[in-house]
């Protein structure tokens, strides 16, 4: 099992709160259909795609169904994601 970064996991037992480091696995393939928006948040897919990107192994493949707005939306978040996709892959 390859791991990327670590995160803190909180557990509560014996009346106390404990934090431990746990490894986050990296995946060779990720296939996803993220939510495009929700609860007043536009471009929610950006958050989901960035989270998936962090879990992708260096030579991994990420395939995602994205809205058409990825090609033309001009918010900083969407533009940064579009630039990342153009540098490392492509939009079909």
N, C-alpha and C positions, 0 to 999 in steps of 0.2 A: 504494500500500500504506500503510494507516494503521498507526501503531505506538503502543503504549501506553507501557509502561515499558521500562527496559533491564535487562539482567542481565549478569553476568560470564561469559564463556566462557573456559575454560581449555584451552590447547593446549600440547603439549610438542614442541619441535623444537630441533635443534642443542644438545642436552644441557641445555636450560633450560625453565623453565615460564613461560608468558606468559599474562597475563589481558587480555582486550579486552572492551569494552562492545559488546553486540549488541542491536538492537531486537527487541522481542517484538511480533508482529503482533496486531492486534485483529480479531475476527471478527464479522460481522453476524448470523450464525446459528450456533448450537451445538445439536446433537441428541446426547444421550448416555444411556447405560445403565450408570451406574457400579456398581462392586462394592458390595454392601451391607455386607459385613464380610469379614475375612480375617486369617489368622494371629493369632488372638487379639485382633484389633481390632474392636470393635463400632462401628457407625456410620461405617464407612470412606467411605461416600458423601459425608459432610460435607466431607472433604478434597478429594475430586474435584470436588464442586460449587463449592467456594470457589475452586479453581484455575481452573475454567472461567469463573467469574464475573469473575476478574481479566483474562481474555482477551476478554471480551465488549465490543464497541463500545458507546458510550453509548446508542444507539438500537437495539441488537441484541436478538435474541430467543433465549432459552435454554430448551430443552425437555428435561426429564430424567425418566426413569422412577425413581421413588423408592419405598422401602418404606412401608408403612402407618404405621410408627413415627414418621415425620416429623410426624404430626398429634398425637401424644401423648407421645413420649419427653421426659423432663424433664432430660436432661443439659444443661449450659450450652452446649455446642457445637451440639446439635440445636435447642435453644430459640433461639439466636442466628440459626441458619440459617432456622428457621421464621419468625422475625420479619422477616428480610430478604426472604423470599419474600412474606410478607403485605404488606410495605410497597411492594414493586416489582412484584408479579405476583399469582399465585393458584395454589392447589392444586386440581387436578381430581380 
